[in-house]
Each structure stands twice: as structure tokens, then as C-alpha cells.
């Protein structure tokens, strides 16, 4: 990846190191978990219903995976674990995957401690010796825990662990594996410059809304600016009133039929507002006039998530570094949230 800024501190260097190894660790994660992935897939195939529980980046990845499971006929939904604790959906007859990078998140431990786990409950974590790994049969991400704040490698590795389950359910991973073998070189310098004067950011997608939510979370954590995510239709239904020169918009477009609606909304943003617009584009369609386009290898579905995430992460980190001197150093929280 082309980096917009020199490495300014050890935390930034650590973020760069995590991103540099994420594709290799993702490939290894698929290879190393085939047996349990098959077991999980068998319960999902039997139940036809899946709930993915997690917090923060783990929940955003679940959102990215909902369309992938639904495409295989699975009634799949991602819910924040805190919401499941407070207003639970019935879990009888459902497969459940609980995701926590550390395996030590407060909500995860309370959920198990209170006895909510159903029969077909599995974990997904980066730590083989974590509490989660001891409480449920767990897919283990290669390379151990991600150390710096915020999530980069853990996002792609989590996607890869689910890719193994999807493959066992019958999904073709050919395009996904091709993306894991492709290092996309993206020049994000113009995109960072385009956002030089923004005070808030909204990210948006359609089929790739989960990726948009993951990047919004990372932008918020690293830049300390208000950054949030709205699915494309939701953004169009009223919230476009917030647009203006100090509100940046980041959109994600892949080679999916929904790309038409991403294009329509992007053209609307350009035509009706002064909001600077960046489009991470894996659609293979012509660039959108007036937007700063970052071209990514053309793909759809899960493969598109792997196409879009690395360059979007590069932008996320470099934009934050242009705003925050001690980027990656949390002021009010920690990498692992152990208190609700």
C-alpha cells in the first residue's frame, strides 16, 4: 500500500505491521480451521438459522457476513451482544457464533456466565487460551491477537474464519482466495487531502454496508472525530440534510446489483451538496464524476469485502494520522473492553 504519511510513532508502526500480514494470516485461518468449520456448517445447515453475536468490530464483521449467509438460504442476522443481553431473541433452534478477538470482552463473559448459550453455540477468537475458547468450541484466527488500537487485521481474519464455514456450506471461495493472493496498491494521499477540512464523516454502502460500518468505527476510534455509518437507503431517507463542506462521505461500491443504488446516491451527493466524497470502488463500473475514487479489484460478495478492506484501512489510518499526533493511543478506553 502507498502510505500517505511517514511512520510517526510506534503505535502507527504496529498498525502498519498488522495490515501487512493480514492477508497471509487470513489464508492460514481458513486452512487451519477446516474441521470445526465443517462442524459449524453442519449445524447451520440443519437449523437454517444463524445469529452472530459480537461487539465493536466483531459486530461490524457480522453485518458484512449477513448477505453471504443469506445468499445460501440461511436466515442470518448479526446482533450486538449487549442488545442480546438486554432484549434477547429466542435462540432455540438457531446456530450461534459468538465473536471476540480477545475472548475476554465483558459482554461475552456475562452472556456465558448467565447461561444463555444454546446447544449449537460456537466461538470465534484470535486467542486459543482465552475464556471464550474454553467456553465454546472456537474457530481460532492465525497469528494471535491484534495488538494496536483499532481493528485492522482482526477484521480480515474474522472474515476469513467465516469464509471457511461458508465454504463448508457450499460457497465457492475461488474469488475470495484470489483476493487473499492480491496485494492492492492504493494511493490514498488524494483522498486524505480531500478530507482536509471535514469535521465529521459518514460511511455508507449497500451490499458492503458491514465494511462501511467497520471503517466508520475505526475512523472514530483513531481520528477522534464523529464518524458513523448509514446504509445507503437509510442515508437517502432524510439524513442527507446534514451534508455540507465539513461533512465527508465515504461510500463502498462492489460488483453487485445494488451498485446501481450506490451510484445514484453518490451522484446525488455530488449534485446537491459540497460534501467531499470518496468512493472505494470494486464494481468495475466507470468512476463517479466529482468523487475521489479509489479503484479496487472488481468483486462481489465476500471477495469484495477482502478487496475493499485493505485500501479502506490504509485510508482510515492515514487520515487519522493527519489529524491526531498520537494516533492509535486511546484516551478513554482500551483495546479489550472488560467493563460494561
N, C-alpha and C positions, 0 to 999 in steps of 0.2 A: 504494500500500500504506500502511496505517496503521503507523507506526513506534512501537515501544514506548519508545524512548529517544532523547534528543537526540543529535545527532552529537557525539561526544566527541573524536575525533581525525581527522587527515587520512586515515588508512587506512580507517576506518569510512566516511568520506565517499566514498572511492573505491569501496568495496564497494557503497554505495547507488547510485552513478553507473553502475556496471556493470549492476546489476539493472534500473535504469530504462531502459536501452537494449537489453536482451537480446531482447525480442520483435521489435523492428524489425530488429535485426541478423539474427535467425533467419529472418525473411521474406526479407531480401536474400540470405541464404546459399542459400536454396532457388532463388531466381531466377537467381543468378549462376553456378550450377554445373550447369545442366541438361545440357550436352553430355557432360561427364565422368561425371555421374551415370548417364546413359544407357549409356555405355560400361561402367561398373562393373556395372550391372544386367544387361547382356548376358552378361558372363562368369559372373555368379551364376546366371542363368537356364540357362546351358549346363552349368555344373558341378553345380548343385543343392546345393552345399555351401559354407558361408561360415565363416571363422574371423575373429573380431575381436580384435585384439591391442592392449593398452594397459596403462598403469599408473595407479594412483590414480583420479581422477575419470574418466579416459578409459575405464578398465575398467568402472567402475560404469555408465557410459552404454551400453557394450556389453551389459552384463547387462540393462539396460532394453529394449534393442532385440531381444534373442533372441526373445521371444514374437512380435514384429512380423514378423520374417522367417519364423519357423516357421509363422505363420498363412498365409503364402503358399506353403507347401510346401518351404521351404528348410531344409536341415539346418544350422542356425546355432548357433554356440557362441562365447562370449566367454571368453578366457583371459588371465590376466596375462602380459605379455611375459617377465617373469622366469621364470615357470613353463615357458613355451615354450622358453626358452633351456636350462633345466636338464633338462626331461623332455618333449621335443618330441612333439607329434602329427605324423603324416605330413601333408605339405601338398600332395603331388601330387594334381592333380585338384580342388583347392579354390581358391576365390577367397579372398583375404586382404586385410583392411583394417587397416592399422596407424595408430593414432591417437596423436597427441602434440600438445598445444596449442602448445607452443613449437617442436616439431620437432627438439628437441635433447636429449631425455631419453637418459640413458646407455644404457639397455637397447635403445632404438631404434637408436642408432648402432652398438652392438656387433652387434646382430642382422643389420643390413645388411653391416657390415664383415666378418663371418664367412661371408657368402654364403648366408644361409638363405632369402632372398626367392625365392618361386616365380615362375612366369611371370605368373600373374594376381594381381599384388600392387599394391595402391594405398595411398596415404597419405591422412590427414585431419588438417589442422593449421590453426592460426589465422595462421601466418606464411608468406607466399608466398616469402620468400627463405631459409627455414630449410633445414637439411640434409635433413630428411625430404622437403620439396617438391622437392629436387634429386635425391633418390634414387629416387623413385617418382612416377608421375602422381598428383596430390593434389587432393582437394577442399579449398578454402580458405574458412574462415569469414570472414564480413564483419566489419569493424571492427577487425581486428588483434588482437594478443594481449591477453588479460585481464591487468591489472597487479597488482591486490591479491591477497593470500593470504586465503581459499582460493577454490575454484572456485564460480562462480555463472553468469555469462554464458556461459562456455565450455561448460558442461553443456547449456544450451538450444541454443546454436549447433551443437554437435556432433549433438544430436538432429535438428536441422533439416537438416543436411547428409545424414544418413541418410534423412530423410524424402524428399529428392529421389530417392535411389536406390530407396526403397520405391515411390514413385510410378511410376518407370520400370518397376518390376516388376509394376505393375498395382494397387497400393494406392490407395484413394480417400482423398485428402487433404482432402476437404471439411471434416470436423470438426476436423482439425488446423489448417487455415488459419483457421477460425473462432476457435479458441483463441488463435492468434497475434494476432488482432484484438481480443481480450478482455483488458482490464486488470482483474484480480481484486483488489478491495479487501478485504483480510483483516485483522481486528483480532486481533493475536496477543498483546496485552497479557495477557488472562486465561490464555493458555497459558504464557507466561513465568512468571507468578505461580504457576501450578500446579506448576511445576518448581523452586520456590524452594529446596527442601531436598534435591534429588536429588544424589547423588554419582556416579552412573553412569546411562547411558541405553542402551536397546536399541531399535532401529528394526526394523519388520517389515512385510512386505506379502506378497501372493501374485502376481498379475499385475504389480503395480507394485514388485516387490522390488528392481529396479535403482534406482528412485528412492529407496527406503528406504536402500540402500547408499550412494548418493551423499550423502544428507543425513547419515548417520552419519559418513561421512568428514569432511564439513565441520564437523559439531559437534565431533568430536575435535580437528581442527586449530585451530578458533577458540576453543573453551571450555577446552581442555586437560584435559577430563575423559575418563575411559574411556567411549567410545561405540562400539558395534558393531552389526552388523545380522545378523538371522537370519530367513530365510524362514519364513512362518507355520507351516508344518508342522514345520519344524526347531525352532522355538521351543517348540512344544507338546510335542515328544518329549524331555522332560527338563529343558531349561534354564529352564523356568518355576519351578524350585526356587529360583532366585536372586531372585525378585520380593520386594519389600518397600517400605516407605515412602521409602527413599533410592534406589530404582531406578526411574527414569522409563521409560515405554514410549510410543513414537510409532508409530502404525500408519497405513497408507495403504490406502484402500478406493476402488475405482472401479466403474464400471457393467459389471462382468464377472461371469460365473457364479461365479467364485472369491470374490466378495464375501461369499457365504454363510459361507465359512470364516473370512474376516476378522472378520465379525460374531460368529461363535461364539467365536473366540479372545478378542476384545475383551470379550465378556460374561463369559468365564471369568476374565480378568484382574481385572475389577471384582469378581466374586463371591468370588474366592479369595485376593485379596491387597490390600494397602494401596498398591500401586504407583500413582502418579498416571499417568493415561492420557490421551494426546492423539491424536485421530483426524483426519487430513486426509482429507476425505470428498468424493469426486466420484461417488459411487454413485447419488445421487438417492433413497436409502433413508432411513427415519427415523433421527435421531441415536441413538446408543447411550447408554442411561441410565448415568450415572456417569462418562462420558468428557467431556473438554473437546473439543468438535467444532469444527473449522474447515471450514466449508462451502466447497466449490469447485464450479465449473461441472460439471455432470454429463457424464461422458465415459468412454470405454473406450479401451484400446489406446494408441497413440502420442498421441492427442489428450488422454488422461487424464494422461499424463506432463507435457504442457505446462500442463494445468490445475492439477496438484498442485505442480509445482516452484516457481513463484514465491512462493506463500504459505509453503511449507515453507522456502524460502531466507530469507524475511523472519523467520520464527521462529528459524531457525538463527543468523542474525546477531544478532538482538536478545537471544536467550538468552545467547549468548556475551558480548555486551556487558554483560549484567547480572552476569557472573562475572569478567571479565578487563578490567582497566583499559586495557591496551594491545592490545585485541583486534585481530587481523589482523596482528600483528607476530610472525613466527615466531622462536622462541628457538634451535632446534636444526637447522633445515633451511632451505630456500629455495623460492621459487616453482617453479623449474626444478631438478630433481634430476639433476645431471650426474655423480654418482659412485655406483656400485653398492655 
